[in-house]
Structure formats: C-alpha cells, structure tokens
Amino acid sequence: MERRSSALYGRLHAVVHGWVQGVSFRAYTVERARRLRLTGWVRNLPDGTVETVAIGPRQALDAFGEWLQHGPSAADVKRVDLTIGDAVDPDEIFTTFEIRYDD
C-alpha cells in the first residue's frame, strides 16, 4: 500500500445544517466528491442534517468543504460543522464515495 504524506492527505468530517434533506443533497454530494476523487460516504441524520466523511488529498478536501457551505442550488445551508485533519483511521479506507442508509 502506498504511504501518503499526512500533510497532503487527510480526512474531512462535516455535519450540514439547514434545508438539506429532500433536495438531492446526498446525490450532489456524491457527484462532487467523486469529481474531486475523494472516497467516503454521506448520509441523512434523523435530526434533518446531513453527515459526510471524505478521505483524500488536502486540496480536494478543502474544495469539498467549500462546496458543502452552499451545496446544490435547491439546498439552503445554514451552518456546517466541519473538521479536516491529517489522521485517517485504517477502518476508513474506502474504495468509492457512496450514500449510506444506516443510522
């Protein structure tokens, strides 16, 4: 397995608040993440927010984080709780970016 520099590769975790369910937010998130060549997942939470985890190059994570601030045109993002870090848990090595339907 190729070893990546932690300064260039990392993990994003975000919870997006606002009008973000029922507006294809997850589908657009998958599209954006795949375009940026990120891996990970996105899911709706019971409280009406959307949660996502993305793994990839820091520059792509930064761009993804910026996109999450507004999301797709039908969304009304009020706030994004966002962290980007260098640590990637070995259990979070994904092969694609997908929608999760679990809790």
LINUR-V497572 format. One record per run of one state. SS is the DSSP state (alpha for helix, beta for strand, coil for the rest). FROM is the first residue (numbers start at 1). LEN is the number of residues. If there is no record, write none. Layout:
ss={SS | SS}
from={FROM | FROM}
len={LEN | LEN}
//
This chain:
ss={coil | beta | coil | alpha | coil | beta | coil | beta | alpha | coil | beta | coil | alpha | coil | beta | coil}
from={1 | 9 | 20 | 25 | 36 | 39 | 45 | 50 | 58 | 69 | 76 | 86 | 90 | 93 | 97 | 100}
len={8 | 11 | 5 | 11 | 3 | 6 | 5 | 8 | 11 | 7 | 10 | 4 | 3 | 4 | 3 | 4}
//
